[in-house]
Amino acid sequence: MRGSLVRCFTTAVVAAALTLPAAAATQLTGAGSSFDYPFFSKAFYIYNQKNPNVTINYQSIGSGGGIQQFTAKNVDFGATDVPMNDEELARAGQPVLQIPVTLGGAAVAYNLPGVSATIKLTRQNVVDIYLGKILKWNDPQIARNNKGVSLPDMSIVVVHRSDGSGTSYIFTDFLSRVSPEWKSKVGVGKSVSWPAPSAIGAKGNEGVAGQIRSTPGSIGYVEMAYVIENKMSAALLQNRAGKWVDCTQDTVAAAAATKPEVNAKNFSIVDASGANSYPISGYSWIVAYKKPADATRGKMLYDVLAWLVGPQGQMNAKSVDYVPLPVNVQNAASATLRQMQR
């Protein structure tokens, strides 16, 4: 049902945009993170209903693509699950504001026909699967934590993002926190060289979800909203405290609560301490120019983003399986955004 709602919201936003002249000053454009897409689809649709003269056309092309389009000034704003680094900011050529916009988790989804029990995976299990050290679903390392579950003698197909992805950054940040071997051999990034011999790539969270659903034996990291909307199976992960946790709004919020202050230089909440923390959690960010070239569009963009990061925008997060920004983070985001008005 939620998947249908997201499609309806997306269709409504696009339809509203198409009713305007091609050069309509009231149409703002954005591009980037697929992690954010279901949340943006609903929030921007609601904003348009409240403000019929303003539409927001957002393209889900991945964080890397969003930063490229933003830097090229082809869009009014970008969205990324990892803030722009110093090199990317320098390429932008003018001051950029980076504003947290939502919270989510990357679930470890899988496709195991005939297995109804929820599979449990330790943090090291996930590392070893992605390193290509665990190749079969009935490997003793997985079986040890799944007593009584009839695990198939089936090869594991490792699915990852093929595009520049902030979700990949969050996932590889998690793997690097858990494993010095992963950190030294592969590292953290929006794009990395995936070492597992069975590894296959797909574009966007949409593509990874689709690849897992169509590939028996597969496993991959997918933003929580896509997993819930598509009724996919997702593993219980053993967190840093040793507790088995699902990827839910509550466990993502628990991870965020361990780090009350976040900013564009200090933002990671993966592998957080705390009994209920989901270990692959992260913020997503809007990037916008501090002084947009077109002052009128800049004012419209400010109004949209101020609504989005404030209580009225954030109240839409839970209904599409995201976590509203903590109040202190909302306040910090609003303060950063006000620099556009100076």
N, C-alpha and C positions, 0 to 999 in steps of 0.2 A: 504493500500500500504506500509506504513512504517513497519507494522508487517511483511510483506513479505520480505522487505529489511533486517530487523534484522535477520530473519531466514536464508536468503541467506548469510549474513555476517558470522553468526555462523557456517553454513555448510561449508563455504569456509575455515574458520580458522581450524575447526576440520579436514577437508579433507587435508589441507596443513600439519597439524601435523602428520597425519597418513601416509604420504608418506615418512617420515623419519624413520630411524632405531629406535628401541625402546629406545636405550640408547643415542640418539642423543644429543650432548652437546648444540645444537642450539635450543632446545625446552625448553622454560621457562614455569613454571607452577604457577598458582595462584588460589586462591579460596576465596569465601566469599560472600559479599553483592549481593543480587539479584537486589537491587536498581540500581546498576551500570551496570548490565549485557548488556542492549542494547547499552550503550555508549562504553563499552569495546569491544563488538562484532564488532562494526564498526571500532573503533580506532585501535584495534590490527590487524584487517584484512588489513587496509590501511598500517600499519607499515610493515606488512609482504610483501605487494606488493612493498614497497620501499626497503625492506631489506630481500630478499628471503631466506637468510641463517638463519633467526631467526623467529621462530613461538612462539606464546604465547597461551597456552592452559589454559583457565579460566573456573572454575567450579562455577556455581551459587548455593551455598549451604547455604546462609544466613551468616550474620556477625558473629554470634556466632560460627558456624562451621568453618568459615574462620580463625578466631583467633585460634581455636583448631588445625587446620591443620598447620597453620603457626608456632605455638608454638612447635608442634611435629616435625617441620622441614621436613614436607612432601611436602611442596610447597616452591617456591622461594619468594613469597610475598602473603600477605593477603589483603582483602579489607573489610572495615567495615564502617558503617554509624555513629558510635560513636567511638572515639579513645579508645585504650586500656587504662584501668585504672592501678593504681599502682600495684595492686595484679596481674593482667594479665601480666604486664611488668616484674614483678619479676619472674613469671613462665617461661618467655621466656629465662632467664638465660644469656642473653647478651644484649648489648645496641640495642635498636630498634628505627628506624626513623619513624615518623608518618607524612604523607604528604597529604594535601588536594588535591583531584583529580578532583572533579566535584561538581556541585550544582544541587539540584532538589527539588521537592515538593511532599508531600504525599497528593494526592487528596482524598476527601471523596466521593467515588463512591457508586452508589446505583442502584437497579433494581426495578423499579415501572412500571409494564405493564399498558399501557393506559394513562400514564401521560407524556405529551409532554413538559410541562413547566419545566424549570430548578428550582429545589427546593432550597429554601434559608434556611440556618441553622445558628443560632447564635452560638458563641463559647460555651455558656452554654447548648444549645440544644445538641451539640455533646457530651459534658460531660454526660448529663443526659441520653442520649441513651446508652452510654457505661457503665454507672452505673446501667442501668436497671430501671431507673425511668420513662422514656418515652418508652412505649411498643407498641404503635400503630402509624401508619403513620398519622392518622387524629387527633392526640393529639392536644388539643388547643394551646399548646406551639409552635408546628410546624405550625399550621393553621394560627396563628396570623401574621406570616411573609410571608404567601403565599396566601393572599387574592385573590379570583377569581380562585384558583386552586382547582380542585375536588380531594382532597386527599382520598385515599381508606381506608376503615375500615379494614386494613391489619396489622397483627403482624409484627414487625420489627425483622429481623434476623441479629444479630450482628456478623460480620465476623472479625477475627483477625488472626495474624500469630501464627502458632503452633510451629515454630522453634525459636531459639535464633536470634533475628532480630534487626538490627540497625534501620530499619524503625519503628519497635515498640518502640524503644527508643525515636526516634524523636516524634512520636505520643503521647506517654505517658508523655514526657517532656512537650508537648503542653498542655495536659489535666491537668497536675499538676500546670502549670503556671496560668491556668484559674481558677482552683477549689482547694481550700484548702482541701475539702472533698476527692477529688481524691488523692491528694498528701498524705494525712494521711492514707487513707484506702487501697490504691493500690500502689501508688508511681510510680517511673520512672525505667525503665529497658528494657533490650532486651527480657526478659521473665517475665511476671507478671501473677497473678491470675485474670482472667477477670470476673467481678461480674455480668454482665447481664445474666439473666436466659436463654436467647436464644443463648448465645455466642457459636460459632463454629469456630474451627481453621483450617487453611490450610497452607501448606508449601510454602514459598517464595512469592514474589510479583506475580509470575505467578499463584501460587495456589490460592491466595486470589482473584485475578482477575477472575479466572475460577469459583470459588465458587460463587462469586457475580453474574456473568453472568448466571449461571444455577439455581439460587435460587430467585424466585420472593419475593419481600419484604425485600431483604437483603441490608446491608450497610457495607462498610468497607474502610480501608485506603490503598491506592495503589499508588505506585510511578507514577508520572505524565506521563512518557513515555508509560507505560503499558495501562493507561486509554485512551490516544490518539490513540495508535496503535490498540486497541480493540474496539474503538468507543463506549466507555462506558459513561453513564451519570454520572456527578459529580456535587456536590452541590456548590452553591455560599455560601461562608462563610463570616460572618460579622467579620471583623478584629478588632483589639484593638482600632483603630480610629473610628470604627462605620460604615465603608464603606463595601459594599458587593463586594467581589473580587473572581474571578475565579483563579484556579491554572494554571498559565501560566508562560512562561519564563520571561516575564516582571515583574510579581508580585513576583516571587521568587527572581529575581535580585534586586527588590526594598527592600525586606527583608534583603538581604545580604548587601545592601548599608548602612543600619542602623548600621552595625558593621564592620568598615573597617579593623580592626585587629582581626584575629582569630588565635588560636593555639590549640594544643592538650589538653590544660587545660581549655581553655575558648573559646568554639566553638558554643554554642547554639545560633541560630537565630530564634527560635520559638516565636510566639506571639509578633513579633517585632512592634515597633512604626512605624508611617508613614502611610499616607493615602492609598498608593497602595501596602502595604506589605501583601503577602500571609502568613497566620499565622502558617502553618505547613511546613516550609521550613528547609533545612539543607544541610550541606556539607557532602561529603563522603570522606573516607581516605584510602590511601594505607599504609600498614605497611611492612617494610623491615628491615633486619638486617643491622646495620651500617657497620659491617665487615663480609660479607658473607664468609662461610668456603671455598668455591670454588671461587678463585679470578677471573677466566675466566668467570664463570657464573655471578659473581658479576658485572663485567664490562659490560656484555651484559644487565643485569637488569638495571644498571644505565643508559645506553644509551636509553633503552625503556622508562623508567620512566621520564628521562629528556625531551624526545620528548613529552611524554603524557601530562605533566603538563605545557609545554611551548606553545607558540602560534600555532605551527603546529598541535599539538595534540588537543588542546582546540578548534580549529576551527571546529572540527567534532561534537562538542556537540550539537549545535543548530539543526542540521539536524535530530537528533534522540530525540529531545524534552528535552534536558538538557540545563543548563545554563553554559557558559564558566566561568571559574574562573576569578574574577576581576584581573586586571593586577597586582595590588600590592600583591594579594594572590599568583598569579603565580610566582612572583619574590621571595616571602617568601618560597614557596614550592621548588623552584629551589635551593635556598640557603641552605635549610635543606638537600636536596638531595645531594648536593656537599660534605657533610660530608662522604659519601661513598668513596670518592676519597682520603681522607686524610690518 
